[in-house]
Amino acid sequence: MTELAIGIDGGGTSCRAAVADRNGNVIGRGKSGPANILSDLENSLLNIVESARQALSDAGLAAETLSSVAAVVGVAGANVGDYGRRIEKALPFAEGRVVTDALIALQGALGDADGIVGAFGTGSVYNARKDGRLNGIGGWGFVVGDQASGARLGRDLLERSLLAHDGVRPASPITDAVMTEYGNDPERIVEFAHSARPKDFARYAPTVFQHAAKDDAVADGIVTDAATAIGESLEALLWPECPSICLLGGLAEAYEPWLSERYRSLLASPKGDALQGAVELAVKLLNDRQRGAA
């Protein structure tokens, strides 16, 4: 029995892994492709395992070590249907758990303390811990959820670009730029959207924020709507004595100035990121496993 734990942050753009000893000291890191289990379960599993192999290789360990480690995998969609259970059953680890990306984000940001975490990358999700009890919301995928996520920002931009093209809403520099990218042919946008994955839409997120900073009316409206959605979700989780709110993910910093003072006054720097949270949970799983074996 080895004394190794692997934490995995399966994101919609990439999958990151870290291997640690039983004290939580990280000794190797790995990275592979996306792990969006709702849209591509098979390749998500391949990338989850590959990221773990890369982490073991970085630590100077053989790939066969996979079969003797304890691992925690955090992914969006783990709370939907049987997706999480299907991934968990297929994991090659001695012991593996699949949890939501919200849980690893919460653990990474707050440790074992109370508070609220909102994570904004390709997708979006929220989690809160109050008196040790967890309450998660969101993370339903960008087709019917994931408000304020990178994927939703990109989808909304393409939608508003088509509305501007049709003369339904006013155009702006950002909608002009989108139409130019597609040769001013709306059918090319529809064709792209038909086969695009969340990460493909999410690549437009930086462009939306860049134009919003220049007072582009359409971009400003997209970000304002997203910030309102963030406020609504935070409000659903907030309680009077809540000690802190942590925003995580690639879009977290960009959203901060757009939030109302009610939420900005509670913002705190996270202790760590989602990968750190996955590692901490994996180490707990490892130690629980060894205590059980003893």
N, C-alpha and C positions, 0 to 999 in steps of 0.2 A: 504494500500500500504506500503510494507516494503521499507527500504532504504538499500538494500543489492545488491551487484554485485558479480557474480562468473566468474572468468577467468579460462579457461580450455586449457591446452596444450595437444592435442591429438597426442602422438608420436607413432611410429611404434613398440616400445617395451613396453611402458606404457603410461597411461593417468593420468596427474596430474591436480588437481584443487585447487583453493584457493578462499575463500569467503571473501569479504571486505566490509567495510561500504562506504558511499558515498564520504568520504575523501580519500579512497584508503588504509585505515589501514586494513591489513589482520588479520582476527580473527579465521580462521580455514583452514586446508589443508586436501586434500584427494588424494588417488591414487588407480588406478585400472589397468586392463589389457590394451592391445594395442588397438589403434584406427587407423587402416589402412583402410580407407573407400573404397579404390580402390579394395582391395582384400577381405574384409569382412565387408560389410556395416552394416549388422544386429548386429553383435557382437560389432562393433565399437560404435554404438549408445548405446548399453547396457553399455559399459564401460565408455562412456562419462557421462551418467546419474549417474552411480554408483560412479564415482569420485566426482561428485557434491554432492551426498548424503553423501559421506564420509567427505567432507569438512564441510558440514552443521553439521554433527554429532560431528566433532572435535570442532566446535564452540558452541556446546551445543544447537543446534537448531533442530527442528523436520524435518523429511524428507518432510513433506507437504509444508515446506517453499519454496520448489523448484518452486511451481506454482506462486510465487509472486516476484521472483528475475529477474534481468536483467543479461544476460550471453553472453559472447563472447567465441566461441570455435574456436581454431586454429588447423587445420589439414592439412596434406599433401593431395593433390588431390581435395581440395575444388574448385580449378579452372578448373577441368576436367569434362566435360559433365554436368550432373545434379546431381552429387553426393553430392555436398555441399548443394544444394537446398533441396534434399531429406532428408538429416540430419536435416536441419534447420526446415523444416515443422514438423518433428517428435519430436522436442525438447519440453519438458514439462514446460519450463520456461514461465513467463509472457511475456518476450520479449527475443528473442535469435537471435544471428547472428553467422553465420559460415563463417570464413575467412581462408585464407591460413596460414600455419605455418610460411611462410616467413614474413607475416605482423606482427604477434605477436612477432617474433624474432627481427624484425626491431624496433618495438616500445619498446621492453624490453631493447635492447642494446643502442639505441640512444635517447629514449624519443621522443621529437618532433623535434630534430635536424636533419640536413642533414648528409648523409654518406651512406656507403654500409655495408650490413651484409651478411655473408655466414654462413649457419648453416649445420653442419655435424654430423649426428647421424645414425640411421638406414637408413634414406634417406638423401638427400641434396637439398638445395634450396637457392636462392639468392634474395635479394631485395635491392633497393636503393631509397633514398629520396633526390631529388634535387629541391631546391626552393619550397619545400612543395609537389612536385609531385612524385608519386610512380612509380617504374618500377621494376617488378619482373620477374625473369627468372628461369628456371629449375623446379624441383619438379614434374617431369613427371613419377616417379616410376622407379624402378631399371631395369625393363625389357628393356625399351627404353631410360632411362635417369638416374638421380640420380648419375652422375659421382662423384667419390671420397666418396661416402657414405659407411657406414659399410656394407650394403648389397652387393654393387658392389665389394668391396674389397674381401668379402667372395666368391662371385661368380667367380671373376677373379682367386682367388687362386685355387678353385676346377677345373676350366678350365685348368689352367697351370699345375696342378697336373696330369690331364688326358693326356695332351700333353707330359709331361715328361714320363709318364707310357708307352705311345705309341712310345717313342723314337723320337718324332718330335722336341722336345726342350730338352735342358739339364735339368737334375734333380738337386735338391739342398736339403739341410736339411729340408726345410719347405715342399717341395713336398713329400719327403720320409716320413715325419711325418704324412701328410694327408693320404697317401696310407696305412700306418701302421694302422691308425685309422679305416680304412674301410677294414681291412684284406687283403690289396693288391688286392682288387677286384673292378675293375672300375665300374662294374654293380651296386654295392652298392652305389657308388657316384651318378650315374645316377638316381637310385631309390630315393635317398634322395632329389636330386635337383628337381625331378618331383613334389613332394608334399610340398617342403619347402616353408615357407613364408619368407618375407624379413628379419625379425628378426632372423630367423634360419641361414641365410647366414651371418648376421652381427656379430654373435658370434665369427667369425674367425678374425675380424678386429684387436683385440689386438695382436693376434698371428702374423699377418702380420707385424705390427710395431715392435714387439719384435725381429723377425728374421731380419728385415731390419736394425735394430740397430747393428746387428751382421754381417753385410755385406753379408747376404744371397742374392745371385744374383737374384733369382726369386722374393723374397719379395721386394728387392730394386727396381726392375723393376716395380712391381705393384704400389708401393707408388710413384715412380717417375712419372709414367703415371697419377696417380690421382692428384698429385701436378700440373702437366701441365694442366690438365683439370680445376683445380681451377683457375689457372692463366688466362686461356682463358675466363672463365666466369666473373672473376673480370674485365678483360680488356673490356669486352662488356658493362660493367656498369660504368667504371671509366671515370671521367672528370677532366680537369686540376686543378680545385680548390677544388677537393674532400677533405674534412677535415679529414676523417678517414675511416678505414675499421675495422670492428669487426668480429671476427670468434667465432661462438657459437657451442654448442653441445659437445657430448662426445669425438669427435675426433679432435676438434679444436686445442687444445694444441699440440697434436701429429703432426699435419700438419705444424705448424709454422716454424720449422727449414728447412722444405723442400721447402718453397716458395722462389721465387726470391727476391732480395733486393728491387726491385721496389714496391712490395706489403708489404713486412715486414716493410719498413720505414713508412708506413701509419697505421700500426696496432695500435689499441687502445683497452684498456680494456672496455668491455661493462658495461653499468650502471646497467643492470639487465639481467635476462634470459627471455626466451620466455614466461614462466608462468607469470612473472611480466608484460610483455607486454600485455598478455591477460587480466590481472586484470585491467591495466590502460585503455584499450579499453572498458572493461565492465563497469568501473566506468563512463567513458564518455557517454556510452549508457544509463546508469541509470540516470545520471543527465540530459541528453537530454530528456529522457522519462518524467522525473518529470517536467521539464520546459514546455514540451508540454501539460502535464496534467493540469498545472497551467494556 
